[in-house]
Amino acid sequence: MRVAFVGKGGSGKTTLSALFARYTAVRGGPVVAIDADINQHLGMALGVEEGALPRPMGAHLTEIKEYLRGDNPRVSSAAAMVKTTPPGRGSRLLDLKEPADPVHARYAVATPDGPRLMVTGPFAEDDLGVACYHSKVGAVELYLNHLVDGAGEYVVVDMTAGADSFASGLFTRFDLTFLVAEPTRQGVGVYRQYRDYAADFGVPVAVVGNKVHGPRDVEFLREHVGQDLLVCVEHSAAVRAMEQGRPFRLEDLEPANAEALGGLLTHLNAQEKDWARFGRQAVQFHLKNAEAWANRATGEDLAAQIDPDFVFGPTRVSLPR
């Protein structure tokens, strides 16, 4: 299952992404946490020292593309492979249960509580003033397009702030999106924007109330969010200690906050895996990007990269040889 954490800048989505990834990992099954935010803080929240961070995916796109395209005859080269290129027969697919492939082996590291961490990476000096961050996040879209994940396997992605995720088709690559909202007008404003955009594509969104100080905060969120409010996370001394770099264990969490994380996992596990929608939208956004810019950028008709006989789903696709 793939889940995204989104929300207004400063809402606490990175902290909650890290807490959820830790909570899920200690309950068994593989978990990959991906930092896809322009502010790269997920590793810190997962207890990874700066010098131990993995190689950034965004800086190694060519190598990642070269591996994923495999011997797919529809993809002529890594240069002709864009962020939306879907897999086809001959593509190499990724499996969370067998993480020995070059993508996981080279671009993921273990964290103290069990999740493996991958990062898009920050802006490089050469990017400043000439590139947008979507060039980095495209690595995550390619990764998810080529991932075959099953029950009890999780990818947790800390996304860019606000509605910036809608600048690409990445927002459709998830089984569920958790929108982190503070009990403020700004927090619920981002929720309304995200809800309205996501509804057109059948993307399920659930709200996580964060930095809640009492019943009045819960009442405010319920008034503005309604039934989309799934759980509330109270102000936490343990989380503040973690954010300040002091020792932290999941056992330090307040019972109500640990229960909230359990509610998130239960809700995620209840989602139906819709491979048909996933494949249909992968093709839809690839065609849209091809027409808008990618055909011109590559000098090829990228509609030809779509393999009409390829069927998404773990029981019907070929895993890496």
N, C-alpha and C positions, 0 to 999 in steps of 0.2 A: 504494500500500500504506500502511496506517495501522498505526503501532506505538506502544504505550504503554510508558513506563518507570515501574515502581512499586517499592516497597520500604519498609523501615523508615526512619523519619526518621533522617537522618545517614548513610544507607548509601552515598550518592554518586550517587543516581539523577539529580539535576539535572546534575551534572558529566558523567555518561555520556550523558545525553540530548543535551547540547551537543556532546560529542565525536562522537557518532554522526551528528548532524545535519550537522556540519562535514564529516566523513569522506564522507558520502553525497553532499553537495552538490558537492564538488570532483570527483566522478566523473560529473557531468552529470545532467541531469534536474532538474525543480523539486522543492524541498524546503521545506516549511513546518514550523517548529518552534513549538509552542504551550505556553506556560507556564500550566498549569492547577493549579498548586500554590498553597496559601494563602500560602506563603513565596515571593514572586516574585523568583527569583534567576536564571532561565534567561537573561534578557537580559544580565546581567552576565557569565555564563559564555560567552556568544556574542560578547562584546566590544562590547556596545552601551552607550553612556553613558546614565546615568539620564535626562538631558534629551532623549535621542533615542528613548526607548521609544515604541511605538505607542499609539494610543488604546486603552484597555481595553475589551474586548468586553463584559464584565459590566456596564459603566456605560452601554452603548448598546444594550441588548437590544431596546428598542422599535423602533429604527431597523433593526436587523438583521432582526427578525421582519417588519417592513413590507416589506422588500425580498424576503425569501425566500418569503413567501406569494404574491407576485405577484398573479395573478388567479385563484388556486385558489378555486373557488366553495364549497368545503367548509370554508374557514377564513374566518370572518366578519369578523375584525379581528385586528390585532396583539395586542390584549388577550386574545383567545380562543386565541392560539397559545402553547402551553407548551413546555417543553424537549423533550418526547418527540414533539411533533407531527411525523408523517412527511410527506414530500412527496407530492404528487398531481399530476394533470394541471392545469397552470396555475401550479404552483410554479416559482420560479426556482432553478435548480441551479448549483452552483459547479464550476469547472473549473480545475485547477492549471496547465494549459498556457495558459490565457487569463485572466490575473489582473487584468483591467481592470474587473471587476465592482466595485460599491461596497463589498462586504465586504472583499475583499483590498486594494482601493485605499485604503480609509479606516482599516483596522485591522491592516495589516501593514507592516513596514519591512524593508529589506534589512540584512543583517549583513555584517561584513567578509569572511567566508569563503563567502558565497553563500546560506545559508538565509534565507528570510523569517521574521520573528518576529511572532507574535501573542501577546497576553496576555489573561488573564481580568481581571487587575487585582486590587489589594488590597482589603481592607475600606475602605469610606468611613466617615467619622465617623458618618453617619446609620445605618449598618448595625450599629454596635457595640451589643451587648446585645439586638438585636431580629431579626437575620437570620443564617442559616447560610450557609456558603460555597457550598453547592450552588446558590444563586441565581446565583452568578457562573459556576460550571462548566456550568450549563445552556446557556450560549452555545456551549460547545464541542460539546455533544451535538447542538444544532440545526445547527451548522456541519457536523459529520460526517454527520448524517442527510441533508443536502442536497448533499453532495460526491460528484461522480462522478470517481473517481481511477482511472487506468489503470496499465499496466506502466511502470516507470521513474519513477513519480511517488510522492512520499513525504510523509506527515504524521507528525511525531514529537512526541508529547505527553508532557510531564513532569507526572505525576499527583500527587495528594495522597498523603500518607504512609500506610503501613499498608493496612488493608482498607477504608478510608473510601470508596474508589471504588465499593464495592458498595452504597452508599446510593442509587445511581441506576442506570439502565441503560447509563450511559456505558461501563462495562467491556466491553460486548458490541459496541462500535462499532469494534473493531480486528481486523486480520488476525492480529496476534500481540502478545503481551505479554511484555516482558522484565522479569523480577523481579530486581532488584539485591540481592544478599545478601552481607553480610560473613561471614567464617568464624567466626561466634559462634552461640550457642544462640538469641539473640534474632533474629538475621538469618534463620536457617532456620525459626524459629517463624512469622514472617510468611509465608514461602514456603508452609508447610503450610496455613495458613489460606487464602491466596489460591488455592492449587491446588485445595483442596476446594470452595471456592465456584465457581470457574471451571469445574470439571469438569461441573457440572450444565447448563452452557450451551454446551458445546463450544468454549470459548475456549482456544486453545493458549497455553501458558505455557512459556517457557524461562528458565533461571536464568543470570545473569551474576554470577560470583563477583568481588567487588571488595575492594580493599585487601588483596590476597593477598601474604604475605611469604615463602612458601616451600612446599616439598612437603607439609609437615604441614597447612598451611591448605587446600591442594587436597584432601588426603586427607580432612580433616574435612568439607568440602563434599560430596565424592563420597559419603561415608558417609551423610550426612543428606538429600541431594538426589537422588542416583542419576543416572539417565540424563537427567534434566532439566537437569543442569549442562552448559551449552553451551560457555562460555569462561570464563577467569579473567583478570582485569585486575590486574597487579602494582602494588605501591606505586610511584608515579611521581614523580620529581623535577620533570619537565616539567609534570605536572598540578598539583602543589603550587604551582609558580611561577604558573600560570594562575590558580589560586584566590586567590593573593596579589596579583593585579593586575599581574604583570610580563608583559613581551611573551611571546606564545606563538604557535607555528606548529605545524600538524599534523606537520611534519617533525621537530619536537623530540621527538615521542613515541618511547619505547623500541620497538625492533622487535617485541617480543612483544606489546606493547599495541596497536600498529598492526595486527598480525595478528589480534588479538582483535576489533577493530572490523570487520575484513574478514569474520571468521567470523559476526558478527551480521548483516551485510548479506547475505551468501550465504544464511543461514538464512531471513531475511525474504523474499528473492526466491523462495525455494523454496516458500513458502506458496501454497496454492490460494485464489484469490479466490472466496469463496462468497457471491454476491449473494443467493441464495435464503435462506440463513440470516440474512443481514443484514436483509433485508426482513421475514422472519418474526418476528425478535426485535424489530425496530422496532415492529411492530404489537402484539406481546405486551406490551412495556413501556408502550406508550402506553395500551392498555386498562387495564393494572394501575394506572397513575398516574391515569387518568381516574376510575376507581372509588374509589381511595383518597383523592384530594384535589382533583383538577383540575376535575371537574364542579362540585363545590361552590364552588370558588374563582372559576370563570368564569361560573357560572350557565347552562352549556350542557352538552348531552350530547356529549362530545368523541369518543365512538366514531364519530360521524358524520363526523369528519375523515378517516377512513381511506377511501382510494379503492381499491376492490377491483380495479379494472382497471389500476392503476398497477403497472408491473413495474420493479424495481430493476435497474440494470446499464447500463454505458456505451453499449452498442450498441442499447439499446431505450428510452432516455429522451430527453426533449427538453432541450437545453441552453438557456441564457438567450438570449432574442431580442434 
